Amino acid sequence: MPDNFINITALNDFLFCPYSIYLHNAFMDMDEDIFVAAPQVKGKAAHKEIDSRTFSKNENDVQSLKVFSNELGLMGVIDLYRKDEKHLVELKNKVGGSLFLGQKVQLWAQYYCLTEMGYQVERISIYEKSKGVFHNVKIPDSEDRSTLENLIMKFREFDFSQQMEINTKKCTHCIYCNLCHFTDCDNVYNAD
């Protein structure tokens, strides 16, 4: 697989804040305890069963499958594909209201990877583990595909030297905001 494939999860991160991807990569070899907040810890714990392929006991369920799309230049890992139901499931510990575009984009990208790899997908959803609830997402149409392709193009062409648009509400929920030179706000996870 070429080195220029984009990790699907990076698209969600890019929509949240392109600079957070840079900061994540710059500090990824540092002590994880410094750059992890309660939501990441809970999310990692919720994902443990998927990552170890013990979430489902159904032998027709595919867990933690590596996927890719040559057409879109994407790669990643799907959480769960229920072959019997042709159902793609992304696991989240907590959704917190309506779904964000980044969460939908992540599912759309996984859908296109799976279908390009020969899997049939008739349903896609996010499973909110903390509530035991499925949040269904419609199968992407041509407009959604265009949205995804435009995002991929913006990701590939992004210039980190440009001025960033600051959204203080997002910044306060970024574990890297104290390291970011674009903002001077503190994140909500440092407040005691």
Residue pairs with C-beta under 8 A, 6 or more apart in sequence:
1 68
1 75
2 73
4 73
5 68
5 73
5 74
5 75
6 73
6 74
6 75
6 152
6 155
6 156
7 74
7 75
7 76
8 67
8 74
8 75
8 76
8 106
8 109
8 110
8 113
9 76
9 106
10 21
10 155
11 74
11 102
11 105
11 106
11 109
11 148
11 151
11 152
11 155
12 100
12 102
12 103
12 105
12 106
13 20
13 21
13 24
13 102
14 21
14 151
14 154
14 155
14 158
15 100
15 101
15 102
15 105
15 151
16 102
16 170
16 174
17 164
17 167
17 170
17 171
17 174
18 155
18 158
18 160
18 164
19 160
19 164
19 180
19 182
20 174
20 176
22 160
23 176
23 179
23 180
24 35
24 176
27 34
27 35
27 176
27 179
35 175
35 176
36 175
37 175
37 187
37 189
38 189
39 93
39 94
40 175
42 93
42 94
42 130
43 92
43 93
43 94
45 93
46 91
46 92
46 93
46 129
46 130
47 79
47 91
47 93
49 55
50 63
50 64
50 79
50 80
50 91
51 64
52 64
53 63
53 64
54 63
55 63
55 79
55 80
55 91
56 63
56 80
58 82
58 84
60 82
60 83
60 84
61 80
61 81
61 82
61 83
62 78
62 80
62 81
62 83
63 79
63 80
64 77
64 78
64 79
65 77
65 78
65 81
66 75
66 76
66 77
67 75
67 76
67 77
67 78
67 110
67 113
67 114
67 117
68 74
68 75
68 76
68 113
68 116
68 117
69 75
69 109
69 112
69 113
69 116
70 116
71 112
71 116
72 109
72 112
72 113
72 148
72 149
72 152
73 152
74 109
74 112
74 113
74 152
75 113
76 109
76 110
76 113
78 88
78 90
78 110
78 113
78 114
79 89
79 90
79 91
79 127
80 88
80 89
80 90
80 91
80 127
81 87
81 88
81 89
81 114
81 119
81 121
82 89
85 122
85 123
86 119
86 120
86 121
86 122
86 123
87 121
87 122
87 123
87 124
87 125
88 107
88 110
88 111
88 114
88 121
88 123
88 124
88 125
89 124
89 125
89 126
89 127
89 134
90 103
90 106
90 107
90 110
90 124
90 125
90 126
90 127
91 126
91 127
91 129
92 103
92 126
92 127
92 128
92 129
93 128
93 129
93 130
94 128
94 129
94 130
94 131
95 103
95 126
95 128
95 131
95 133
95 135
99 126
99 135
99 137
101 147
103 126
104 137
104 144
105 147
105 148
105 151
107 124
107 125
107 126
107 137
108 124
108 137
108 140
108 144
108 145
108 147
108 148
109 148
110 124
111 121
111 124
111 139
111 140
112 140
112 145
112 148
114 121
115 121
121 139
122 139
123 136
123 139
124 136
124 137
124 138
124 139
125 134
125 135
125 136
125 137
126 134
126 135
126 137
127 133
127 134
127 135
128 134
128 135
140 148
163 182
164 182
166 182
166 183
168 183
168 185
171 177
171 180
171 183
171 185
171 187
172 185
172 186
172 187
172 188
173 187
173 188
174 180
174 187
175 187
175 189
177 183
177 185
177 186
177 187
178 186
178 187
178 190
